[in-house]
Amino acid sequence: MREDLDRLLELQKIDVALIEAAWEAEDLPPRIAALEGQLTSADALVTEAEEAMQQATKDRLRLEGDLRDQGAKLEDLKAKQLVIKTNEEYAALTHEIDYMRKTISETEDVVLKMLEDVDVKTAELEERKTAADGARGELEKQIVELKDELRKLHEYVTLKNDERTRVAMHVDDKLLLRYERILSSKGDSAVVPLVDGVCTGCYKHLPPQAAIEVRRGNRITECDSCGRILYWREISEDE
C-alpha cells in the first residue's frame, strides 16, 4: 500500500506541475495580446496623423487651385475693363473687380493658414513615427520573448503528460480514478500528509484510531472532513 501512495505522490507532483504550467500558459496570451494591441495603437496613431496631413495637403492644393482660378478671372475682368464703352458698365465691372480682389485676399489668408496647418500636421506625424519606432523595438522584443515562453511551456506540458502517462500505468485503475476525482474537486492536492494527527489539507484533527490506520499504511485512508488521501509523515526536530 505504501508503494501505491508513493506512486500517487509522484503522480501528484506531476499534476501540480501541470496545473501551474496551465496557469502560466493561460496568463501569457492576454499579455501577448496586450502588447500587440499597443503596437496596433501606435501604428493607428501614425496612420491617423498621415491621413490628417494628407487631407490638409489636399485642402491646401484645392485652395491654391481656386486661387489660380480667381487670379485668372481677375485678369479677365481687367481686360474687359479696357474695352467697355459706358460709365455704367465700367462702374459695374470695377465693383466686380474689387469683390474679386477681396475674395483673392481672403483665399490667400486661408491658404497661409493651411500651409501652417500642413507644417503642424507634418511635425506631428514625424513625432508619432518616432514614438512608434521607439516603442516598436521593445514591444516586439517582449512579444517574441513571451511567445517563446509559451512555446516552451507547451513543450514542457507535453513532456509532463508523457511522464504522467508512464506513472499512471502503474497505479490501480480504481485508485487512479479515486485520486483524480479528489484532485479535480480540491484543485490543489489529493494526497496530503497527516502530521501530529492533523490533516494538512484542511487542518482538522483526526480521531486517534484514524491516525493509527494512516501510520500503519495498510490501506488507503481519506480525511473524513476534506476527503483527501492521507499518508503518515514524522515530524522532524527542525519542524
Buried (B, 14 or more C-beta within 10 A) or exposed (E): EEEBBEBBBBBBBBBBBBBEBEEBBEEBEEBBEEBEEBBEEBEEBBEEBBEBBEEBBEBBEEBBEBBEEBBEBBEEBEEBBEEBEEEEEEEEBEEBBEEBEEBBEEBBEBBEEBBEBBEEBBEBBEEBBEEBEEBBEEBEEBBEEBEEBBEEBEEBBEEBEEBBEEBBEEBEEEBBEBBBEBBEEBEEBBBBBBBEBBBBBBEEEBEEEBBEBBBEBEEBBBBEEBBBBBBBBEEEEEE
